[in-house]
Amino acid sequence: MNGVQSMCRARPLLLFISLLILPQAALAESAPPKIATAAVAMPDRYGAAASAAVLERGGNAVDAAVTAGFVLAVTYIEAGNLGGGGFMLIHMNGENAFLDYRETAPKAASRDMYLDDKGEVIPQSSTMGAKAIGVPGTVAGLWMAHQRFGSLPWKELVQPAIELARAGFIPSDDLIDDIAEFLPYFGDKTNFGDYFGDLKKGAVLKQPELALTLERIAANGPVGFYEGETADLIVAEMDKRGGLISLEDLASYKPLWRDPLAADWRDYKILSAPPPSSGGFAVIQLVKMKDFLAEDFEGLAHNSPQYVHLIAEMEKRVFADRAEYLGDPEFVEIDMQTLISDDYIERRAGEVNASEISTLEAVPPGLESPDTTHYSIIDQWGNAVSNTYTLNWSYGSGVVVSGAGFLLNNEMDDFSIKPGVPNIFGVVGGDANAVEPNKRPLSSMSPTMLMKDGKPFMVVGTPGGSTIFTSVFQAIINVLDYDMTALEAVDASRFHHQLLPPDLITMSPSRPLPSETIQQLEDKGYRVEPHNWEFGDVQLIIVNSEAIDAASDPRNRGETILIENITTR
């Protein structure tokens, strides 16, 4: 069993913090409960303990999500963040809402800013260093969610992160190893090594500069980040390193409330991310397309050769539409209702080649004309949050704001820096996702809920770049079509195909497809290879009647906590 599925009990803040700096094994003794009234599924134990403690104090799912977001900014260094952005899907008191706190391009950004005078992409220009950084949205996003739905005081929700930054925590061995691998990559091109180059296994990591930044945020909300001392420090870092973000960019940043992308499917209503994410449209297309191909899937074993081939054929068409049509809806018109309509998806399903690999020419767009983090929460009232936020690649741009202690994103690489040229995840884009000032780059983040009779039945999401929505889709199908538990669903081998290269299927390095499946796919003409990284860290909660089943992906260091007997107000 991954992490700890344990019963929480209310505890004073200082005891809570002292528990968090103990080695992980000290928290891994409780047996899994059979009944729960609330649950959190988190990418690390610090976020899990802090958010569960909020629920036990009477906070709701959004309160717990705010605390988790700030705690992970301290402890989940590769992806938790103050210097990034994301999407939050919320079900609160019967209301469904979606908050877009995605980063934006600075006002000084331009379409060809990453091209040389010959029109070729300048290597690493959109992935490393100050020019790769978009205007961060996380702090403003967590604040806006709290202002609308939160119940506990803001300062109280930020305090656990402050304590962890000041008192320190013990990073996991795999985090230490991962940072060591990235140190040569960043080298002397950024100041990443100045902050994280001396980490030792078993030693407490204290981040005093980050603690001061969090204290300003606790006292002043987003003003403590987008104005004043923190803003000055960000802009000073930009000036020193040739970045584009200005004080005006920071002061003018605003998250946006959007309608969740919604679609009826089977006995459920799917709620997921609208543009500028491609995740929601992709999840909806995939689940519907599979049903339109029900005869082809009938009797197929999970991850059998034909099963994998059919899913790959479906994914080809989703990625073709993604590249052509998706972008920031403030800048491009998207016929989303057609893209997720039954008629359109049934037509796309009819184009699937059930016997052979479709060529690129056979998969045009269909209309006529690694690292992120995710967490899922459900509270004692049945409210739920599915939140995905990111620095984009692991550790983002590698640039730490000197004096403020936090990493900044490299989200500008999520734009199409040159049409037809793959980004760091190997995904191509077109004009709809070209760089423009104040524009939000296209994302694959897919915070998702399945609603049944108006209540959350499943809360799910994952990091993983372009593999995000294919992983969310597979988790949903694992539960509903293969009757897997939450842990089985997130632990199962996953595979991914994204149109280019047209014959490549990648799979979980630690959980490969069966050898006979690989052989038969290769006989069909596919190349089946381990993915370049262990993609996906699925955080899944399932609510069946009064029971809750939750799991964090065993591929990483996540933790689920099931909580019972919370006294509601």
N, C-alpha and C positions, 0 to 999 in steps of 0.2 A: 504494500500500500504506500502510495506516495505521500511524503510529508507527514502531517499529523492531522487526523480527523478527530478532534478532541472537543470535550465540553468546556466551555469557558465559564468562568465565574467572575463577577465584578471584583476589581482590585484597585487599590489606590494607584495614582499615576506613577509614583516613585517605584513601587513594587513592580508595576508593569514594565517600566524602563529597565529595572535591574534584571528582570527575567529575560528581556530581549538581548542583553549583552552576554548571556550564558551561551555555551556551545549548543548547537542544535539538538544533540542527542538528549540534553537535559529536558527537552520539551516533548519527547517522543514516546511517552510511556502510556498515555491514556488509551483505552480501547475505544473503537468507533461506537458512537451511540446508534440506537435503532430508530429513535424518533427525534425530530427537531422542529422548531418553530421558525428558525431563521438560519441563514447560511452565508458564508463568504467563501469564494474560491479565488485565491490570490497567487501572484507569481513568486512571493517569498513569505517567510514566516513572520517577518516584521509587519508587513502590510496586513497579513491575516490577523495577527494578535491585536493590532491597533484598531482595525475596523470592527472586529468582533466586540472589543471593549466598548466602542461607541454604541453599538446596538444594545449591549447589556445595560448601558446607562440610560436607555430610553431614546436614543437617537434613531432616526429613520435611515433608509437606504442611501439617500443623498448625503446625509451627515457622514455616514460610514465611508462613502465614496470620496468625499473631500479629504477626510483624514488619510485614507489609503493613498490618494494621489500625492499628498505631501510627504508621507512616510517613504513611499517608494522613490521619491526624488532624492532621498538621503541614502537608502539602502540598496536600491536596484539600479546601480550606477549606469549600467549599459543602456537603459531605456527609460526608467522612471525619470521624471524631469520637472524642472521649472522652465527650462529653456526650449521646450518643444511645444507640442499642441496635440489636439485629438478630437474625438467625438464621444459624446455621452448620450446613450439612449435611456430614457427614464419612463417608468410606469409609476405614477404616484396618485393615490386616492382616486383611482379610476381614470386618470388623465394620462395620455401618452405624449411624450415630448422628446425632441431631439435637439441637442446643443452642439453646434459646430464651433469649436474653438481651435480650428486648424490654423497653422501659421499662414502669413501672407507675405508676398514679395515686397521688399522695400520700395519706396517711391522712386528710388534711383535705379531700380532694376530695368533691364531692357531685353528685348527678344533674343538678340544675338550676343549676349554678354559673356557666354562661355565658348565663343568661337574665335579662332585666330583670323588673321587678315586673308587667309585662303578659304575661310568658311568651314574649317575643320574644328572639331571639339578639342579644346585644350585639356589634356589629361588631368584628372582629379580636381578640375576647377570648380565643379558643382558638388563635389563630395567632401573635400577637405579644406579647412581654413575658413577665413571670415567671409569670403564672397559666397560661400555655400549656405549661408544662414538666412532663414526667413524670420520675420518678426514673431516672437513667441506668443502663444495663446493660452498656455496652461493655467497660469495664475488667474487671468481674467475669466477663463472658463469655469474653473472651480468656484470662484466668487459668484458668478452669475447663477450657477446651479444652486448654490446655497441661498442666494437672495430670494429665489423663487420657491424653493422647496425645502430648504434646511429648517431645522427646529432647534438645534443646540447652538450656543454662541460660537461665532467664527473663531475667536481666539482659542477656545477650548479644543476645537478641531485641529488647529495647526500645532498645538503644544506638543503632542507626541513626537512630531518630526523635529521640532526644536530640541527636545531632550535627546533624541537619538543623534542629532548632529553634534551637540555639545558634549554629551557624555560618551558618545561613540558606540559602535557596534562591532561585532566580529564578522567580517565578510566571509562568505562560504569559500571553500577551497576552489570550487569551479570558477567563481568570480575572480579570485586571485590569478588563477591560471589563464583565464580569458583576457584579463588586463595585460598580463605579461606577453601574450601573443600580439596584442595591438600596439604595445610600446614601440617596436621597430617600425610598424606601419606609419605611425604619426611622427616618430623620430623627433627632429628639431624643427619640423614644419609648424607645430603647434606647441602649446604649453601643457599638453596632457600629461607628460611625464613629470612635470614639476609638482603636480597634485597627486598623481597615482603611481608614480614610478618606484616608490619605496615600500609598497604594501607587503606585509609578511603574513604567512598563514598562521592563524591562531592569535594574531595581535589585534587589539582594538583600533579601529579607525575613527579618529575624531576629525570633524570638519567645522572648525570655529567660524570661518568666513561664511559658510553656508548657514550656520546657526544665526548669525547676525542678519543675514538676508531674510530668513524665515521670521525672525522677530519683527522686522519692518513690515512684512506681509501680514503677520498676526495683528499688529497694531493698527495698520492703515488699509488693509485690503489691497486691491490692485494698485492704488495710489503708491503703496510702498514698494512697488515693483516697476511700474511704468513711468513713474515720476521720481524726482528726488535722487537720493544717493545711489540706489540700485541702477536706475536709468542712466545716471552719469557714468557709472562704472561700465555698463554695457557699451555705451557710445565711446568711451575711452578705449575699450578693447577693440572696437571697430576701427577707430582712427589709427591705432597702433598697427593693426594687421591688414588694413586695406578693405575693411568691410563696408557695407552700404547702409546699415540701420542707423537712423537718426533719432534724435529726441522727438521729433514730430511723428515719425513712424510709431514709436512706442506710445506716445500720448494718444494717438488716434486709433489704436487697435481696438476692435470691438468683436466679441463673439456674436454669433447669430443663432437665434432660435429658428429652427426649420421644422416642417412637418416630417415625421418619420416616413420613410418609404413603406407602404403597406400593401399587402396582397393577400387574398384568400387562397388557401391551399389545403386540400383535404378538409379536416375538421378544425383547422387552425387559421388564425390570422398571423401572418409573418410581419413583424416590425423590424426594420433594419435601417442602415445608413443611406440617406439620399446623397446626391452630388453636393459637394465635390468629392464624395467617395463613390467609387465604383462598386463597393462591396455589397450594398443592399441589392442593387439591380442584378449583380452576378449570382448571389445566393438564390434570389427569386427565380431567375432564369434556369438555374441548374436544377432546383427541386421540381419545378414545373416540367422541364424538359424530360427529366427522368420518368415522370408519370406518363407523359405522352409516348414514351418508349417502353411502356410497361410490358408489352408482349416480348420485346427483345430482352428485357431483364428477367423475365419469369424463369424461376428455377436456378438462376445463377448464384453460385456461392460467393460469399464476401471475398473481394480481392482476387477472384478467379481471373484468368487471362481475358475472357470476353467481357467481364465486368469492367476491368481496368480500361480495355479498349473503348468501350462505349462511353465511359466517363471522359476519357481523353478527347473523343470526338465532340462531346458536348462542350468541353472546356475550350476547344479550338474556337468555336463559334462565339462563346462569351468574350474571349480575349479579342477577337476581331471587332466586335461591337465596341468594346471598351476603348480600343485604340482610336476608333474613328469618331465616336460621338460624345464621350464623357469629358467633362471639364468643370470649371467653376460656373455654376448657373447664373452668377451675376455678370458673366462675360460671354457665355455661349448659350444658345437655345438648344434644349435637349427634349426630344419627344419621348419622355420617360414613360408615359402611359402606354404608348405603343410598344416600347421595348419590354415591358413586363406584362403585356396583355396575353391572354390565352391564345388568341388567333396568331399573333406574331410568333410566340414561342412554339406553338404547334408546327408552324411552317418551318422554323429553324430545326426542330426535332426531325422533321421529314427529310432534311438534308444530311442527316448523320449517315455515314457509311458504315454499316454494321459489319462488314467483312474486311475492309482494307483501310489503310491510313489515308485520310483525305489530303490532297495536295494543297498548298497555299492558295493556288488559283481557284480551288474549289470551295474556299472559305472566305469569300468577300464579306464586308459588313452587310448586315441583312436589311437595313432600311432602304427604301427606294431612293430617295434622294442621295540586414537581417535583424534591424531589430526594432521592435515595438514592444509594448506590454499591454496586457489586458487583465481586467478583473471583473468578476460577476458577484452581485450581492442581492439577496432577498431578505427583507426584514419581517418582523413579527406581524405586520399588518398586511403582508402580501405585496408591498411595494418592491420594486426591483430597479436595479441599475446595471447596465452593461456598458462598460467604459473601456475604450481603447485609446491610449495616447502614446506619443513616440518622440524620439529624437531623429527618426528615420533609420539610418544605419546604426549599428552598435556604437555608442559613445558619440553619435552625431558627427559634428564637424571636427571633433577633437579639441576645440577651443573652449577653455574654461575662462569665465569672466573673472579676471584678477581682482581680488578684494571682495568678491561676492561668492565665489566658490562653487558655481554650478556650470555644467556643460551646456553648450548651445547646439542646436540642431544642424543637420545638413539637408534640410527639407527642400531646398531649391532644386535638388536632383530629381524630385518627383515631378517637376515640369518636364515637358518635352523640350530638352535643350537644343535639339535639332531633330525635325521630323524624320522618323525612320531609324534614328540612332538609339539603341537600347540604353536604359538607365542602369543603375547599379544592380537592380534586380533582374536585368535582362528583358525588361518590358519596353516596347516601343510605343510612341504616341504620335499624335498629329497636331494640326493647328489648333484644335479645340483646347489643348493643354499647353500652348506656347507660353513663355514667360511674358508677363505684363505687370506693371506696377500695381500693387494692392490686390493682386489676384491670388486665389488660394490654389495650390497645386492639387492635382488629382491624387486620390488615395485609394488603397485597397482595403482600408480598415473597415471591419464589418461587425460592429457590436449589434447583436441580434437577439430578439425574443420571439418565441412562439407563444401566442395567446390562445387560450381555450376558454370559451364562455366568459370572455372579458378579463380573465386572470392569467398571470404568467404561468405557463407550463414549462418552458425551457428558457434559460438565460445563458447565452454562450458568446464566446469571442476568442480571439487569439492574436498574437503577433505573427510576423512572418513575411512582410512585404507582399509580393505578388502571390504568395501561397496562402494568404489569409482566407480569402473567401472559398477557395477549394477545400481548405481544412475545416472551416465552419460547416460547409455543405456535407462533408463526409461524416462529421460528428453527428449532425442531425439525422442523416440516413442510418448511421450505425445504431442509433437509439430506436428509431421508428420502424425501420425495415428489417433490422437484424436483432432486435430485442436485447440490445446490450445495456448493461448498467452504465452509470456515468463514468466510472473508472475504466471499464472495458472500452467504452466509446472513445475516450481520449487517449488510451494506451495503444489502441490498434495501429498497425502500420498504415501510413498515409502515403499517397502518391500525388504527383502534380504534373500537369502539362499546360503550357501557356502559348500555344500557337507556334512560337519560334524557340528553338529549331522544330520543324514540323514532325520529326520522328523521335524526339527525346521525351522520355518519361523519367522523372526523378522520384526517389522514394526516401523514406526515413532512413538515415544511415544506421541508427541503432536498432531499427525494427524493419528490416528489409522485407520485401514481398517474398512469398514462397518461391523456392528455386524453380519449381515446375511452371509457375506463372511467368517468371522472368524468361525462361527458355522459350515458352510458347509465344510470348510477346516479341522476343527477338526473331523467332521464326516468321512472324508477321511483318517484320521490317523495322520494329522499334529498336532504339537504343535505350536500355533500362539501366540507370546509374544512380548511385547514392547522391542525394542532394549535396550541394556545397557546404551546407550547414544543417544542423538538426532543426529543421523548420517546424514552427508551431509550438505554442505553449498554451494549449486550449484550457480555458477555465469554464467549467460547465456546471450548471445547477438545474436539476429536474424536480418539478413539484408534482407528485402523484397523490391526489386526495389530500390527506393530512401529512403525508410523509415527504421528506426532502432527501434527494440523492444528489450528492455533489462530489466533484473531483477536480483536482489540479493535475495537469499533464505530468506523468512521471519522467518525461524527458528532461525536465528542468527541476528547479529547487522550490517549486510552488507548494502551497499548503491550503487545505480546506479545513474550515472549522464549522461544525454543526452545533447550533446553540438551542437549548431547550429551556422551557420555563421562564421566559422573559416576562416580567410584569409590564403590561401595556398601560399607557396613561389614559 
